[in-house]
Amino acid sequence: MGRLRRGERMVVMAQTLTAQPYKVWPLGAFMEKLGAAKSTISEDLTFMKAVFERFHLGRVETLAGAAGGVRFLPHYTREQIRDLVEDLCRRLRDPGRILPGGFLYTTDLISTPQLAAQIGETFATFFADRRPDIVLSMEVKGIPLALMTARAFDVPLVTIRREGRVTEGPSVSVNYVSGSSRMVQAMTLPLRAIPEGARVLFIDDFIRGGGTARGVYDLMREFRAEVVGIGVFVESPTPREKLVDNYISLIVYEGMDEVQGRVLVSPSRWIA
């Protein structure tokens, strides 16, 4: 491979960094891969950092020291988050999403990789200062959003189950009262899933009364882990008093008019 031009080097570095957010790449890795001196790579990264900031593409961060290097951090501006959430609200207002019993169909949005990735990076933007070690979710619908959030942070995803599995070894279970149905349910995690002292970010698709989130706090207490934040896709404004308060939502779902075919959704207050 001959000598590469700056544009070629930057394309390779940009693709490498953005493909694995939060992963620290030693400068030596790029020096060897691109056949360039450290000073050249540093100049390229300085230029790349300015371009990413100018066009709001995320953040390129250099870390000093023996264990230093460079990494990419997903970061959305408030305007980008607002545009994303307003687009999601427009999609959710489609009368065809109204299901019998007053339910709202959201599975297709949650399961669309591009949208799930954008939602995950939005959560990664908001919770960047919490520095989670693990992203946690409850089976089943919250998993795609939690997976994309975990990818954005370059940390593992752990899924809470309602029933333990023999193939996962010994488990810890707690009972909790669902905030919406007021029924007692169970949540289970394998003993080896969460290390002691881990910083855990819980991501879910919906919150009504907060019973599931409250159960997560109780379960993490058994592991001696810390819940550093809770992010949910859609929130019900009722009941007003939730069982948890350390959470954010992207969308508020206020109900629907099945006769007129209207779905009442809006961006959460911190976004609007």
C-alpha positions in Angstrom: 0.0 0.0 0.0 1.5 3.3 -1.1 1.4 6.6 0.8 -2.1 7.6 1.7 -3.5 11.1 1.4 -5.1 12.8 4.4 -8.6 12.3 3.1 -8.0 8.5 2.8 -6.5 8.3 6.3 -9.4 10.2 7.8 -12.0 8.0 6.1 -10.3 4.9 7.6 -10.0 6.5 11.1 -13.6 7.8 11.0 -15.0 4.5 10.1 -12.9 2.7 12.7 -13.9 5.0 15.5 -17.6 5.3 14.8 -18.0 1.6 14.3 -17.1 1.0 18.0 -18.2 4.0 20.1 -16.3 4.6 23.4 -13.6 2.1 22.4 -10.1 3.6 23.0 -7.8 3.2 20.0 -4.1 3.7 20.7 -2.5 6.1 18.2 0.0 3.4 17.4 -2.8 1.2 15.9 -3.4 3.9 13.3 0.3 4.6 12.8 0.8 0.9 11.9 -2.4 0.5 9.9 -1.9 3.7 7.8 1.9 3.9 7.7 2.0 7.4 9.1 4.0 9.1 11.8 2.5 10.0 15.2 2.6 13.7 14.4 0.7 13.1 11.2 -2.0 11.0 12.9 -2.4 13.6 15.6 -2.9 16.4 13.0 -5.5 14.3 11.2 -7.4 13.7 14.4 -7.3 17.4 15.3 -8.8 18.2 11.9 -11.4 15.3 12.2 -12.4 16.5 15.7 -13.2 20.0 14.3 -15.2 18.6 11.4 -17.3 16.3 13.7 -18.0 19.2 16.1 -18.9 21.6 13.3 -21.4 19.2 11.7 -22.7 17.8 15.0 -21.6 14.2 14.1 -20.5 13.3 17.6 -17.3 13.8 19.6 -13.8 12.7 18.9 -11.9 12.6 22.2 -8.2 12.2 22.7 -6.9 10.7 26.0 -3.4 11.4 27.3 -1.2 9.0 29.2 0.2 5.5 28.8 -3.3 4.1 28.4 -4.4 6.9 26.2 -5.5 7.1 22.6 -8.6 8.3 20.8 -12.3 7.4 20.9 -15.6 8.4 19.4 -18.5 9.4 21.6 -22.1 9.6 20.2 -23.5 13.0 21.0 -26.7 14.6 19.8 -27.5 18.2 20.1 -30.8 19.3 21.7 -32.1 20.1 18.3 -31.2 16.7 16.9 -32.9 15.0 19.8 -36.0 17.2 19.3 -36.1 16.4 15.6 -35.8 12.6 16.3 -38.5 12.6 19.0 -40.9 14.7 17.0 -40.5 12.4 14.0 -41.2 9.4 16.3 -44.3 11.2 17.6 -45.6 11.8 14.1 -45.2 8.1 13.4 -47.0 7.2 16.6 -50.0 9.4 15.8 -50.9 7.2 12.9 -54.5 6.0 13.8 -53.5 2.5 12.5 -51.5 2.0 15.6 -54.6 2.0 17.8 -55.2 -1.5 19.2 -58.3 -2.9 20.9 -58.3 -2.1 24.6 -56.6 1.2 24.2 -53.1 -0.1 23.5 -50.7 1.6 21.2 -48.6 -0.4 18.7 -44.9 0.5 18.9 -43.0 -2.7 18.2 -42.1 -1.8 14.6 -40.4 1.4 15.7 -38.5 -0.2 18.6 -37.4 -3.0 16.3 -36.2 -0.9 13.4 -32.4 -0.9 13.6 -31.8 2.7 12.5 -34.4 4.1 14.8 -33.3 1.9 17.7 -29.7 3.0 17.2 -30.7 6.7 17.2 -32.8 6.2 20.4 -29.8 4.3 22.0 -27.4 7.1 21.1 -29.9 9.7 22.5 -29.8 7.8 25.8 -26.0 7.6 25.6 -25.9 11.4 25.1 -28.1 12.1 28.1 -26.4 9.6 30.4 -22.8 10.2 29.3 -21.7 11.5 32.6 -23.2 8.5 34.5 -20.4 6.2 33.0 -22.4 2.9 33.2 -20.6 -0.4 33.2 -23.7 -2.4 32.1 -27.0 -1.6 30.4 -29.9 -3.6 31.8 -33.3 -4.3 30.3 -36.4 -6.4 31.0 -37.5 -8.9 28.5 -38.9 -8.4 25.9 -39.8 -5.2 24.1 -37.1 -3.0 25.7 -34.2 -5.2 24.5 -33.6 -3.6 21.1 -33.3 -0.1 22.6 -31.1 -1.4 25.5 -28.9 -3.2 23.0 -28.3 -0.1 21.0 -27.7 1.9 24.1 -25.1 -0.7 25.2 -23.4 -0.5 21.8 -23.3 3.3 22.1 -21.5 3.0 25.4 -19.4 -0.1 24.4 -20.6 -2.0 27.5 -22.5 -5.4 27.9 -26.2 -5.8 27.8 -27.8 -7.9 30.5 -31.5 -9.0 30.2 -33.7 -9.6 33.2 -36.0 -12.5 32.8 -39.3 -13.3 34.4 -38.3 -16.9 34.9 -34.8 -18.4 35.5 -33.2 -20.7 33.0 -31.2 -23.9 33.9 -28.6 -23.0 31.3 -27.7 -19.8 33.0 -26.8 -21.3 36.4 -27.8 -20.1 39.9 -30.0 -17.0 39.8 -31.3 -14.3 42.1 -35.0 -13.5 42.0 -37.1 -10.7 43.6 -40.8 -10.1 43.5 -42.3 -6.7 42.6 -45.7 -5.1 42.2 -46.4 -3.9 38.7 -47.2 -0.3 38.7 -49.9 -0.7 36.0 -51.6 -4.0 36.8 -50.9 -4.0 40.6 -50.0 -7.7 40.2 -47.1 -9.4 41.9 -44.5 -10.6 39.4 -41.0 -11.9 39.5 -37.7 -10.8 37.9 -34.6 -13.0 37.7 -30.9 -12.7 36.9 -28.1 -15.2 36.9 -25.7 -14.7 39.8 -22.7 -14.1 37.5 -24.6 -11.5 35.4 -23.8 -8.4 37.4 -20.4 -7.9 39.3 -20.5 -6.3 42.7 -20.1 -2.5 42.5 -21.3 -2.3 38.9 -22.8 0.9 37.6 -26.1 -0.1 35.9 -28.2 1.9 33.4 -31.8 0.5 33.0 -33.5 1.0 29.6 -37.1 0.0 28.9 -39.8 0.7 26.4 -42.5 2.0 28.7 -43.2 3.2 32.2 -46.6 3.7 33.8 -46.4 3.4 37.6 -42.7 2.5 37.8 -43.2 -0.9 39.4 -40.7 -2.6 37.1 -38.1 0.1 37.6 -38.6 -0.2 41.4 -38.1 -3.9 41.1 -34.8 -3.3 39.3 -33.6 -1.2 42.2 -34.4 -4.0 44.6 -32.8 -6.6 42.4 -29.6 -4.6 42.0 -29.4 -4.2 45.7 -29.1 -8.0 45.9 -26.0 -7.7 43.6 -24.6 -4.7 45.5 -24.8 -2.8 42.2 -25.8 0.9 41.7 -28.5 2.0 39.3 -27.1 5.2 37.8 -30.1 6.0 35.6 -33.3 4.9 33.9 -34.3 5.7 30.4 -37.6 4.8 28.8 -39.0 5.2 25.3 -42.6 6.1 26.2 -44.1 7.4 29.5 -47.7 7.5 30.8 -48.3 10.7 32.7 -50.6 8.8 35.1 -50.2 8.0 37.8 -48.4 11.2 38.5 -46.5 9.8 41.4 -44.2 7.1 40.1 -42.5 4.5 42.3 -39.1 5.9 41.0 -38.0 9.4 40.1 -34.5 8.9 38.7 -35.7 8.4 35.1 -36.1 10.2 31.8 -38.5 9.4 28.9 -38.5 10.5 25.3 -42.3 10.6 24.6 -45.4 11.1 26.8 -48.4 9.1 25.8 -51.6 10.8 27.1 -54.1 8.3 25.6 -56.2 8.0 22.5 -59.6 8.7 21.1 -60.6 5.5 19.5 -63.8 7.0 18.0 -61.9 9.9 16.2 -58.8 7.8 15.7 -56.5 10.3 17.5 -53.3 9.3 19.4 -52.2 11.8 21.9 -48.4 11.8 22.2 -45.8 14.6 22.6 -42.1 15.0 23.3 -41.2 14.8 27.0 -40.8 18.1 28.8 -36.9 18.1 28.9 -36.9 17.8 25.1 -39.7 20.2 24.0 
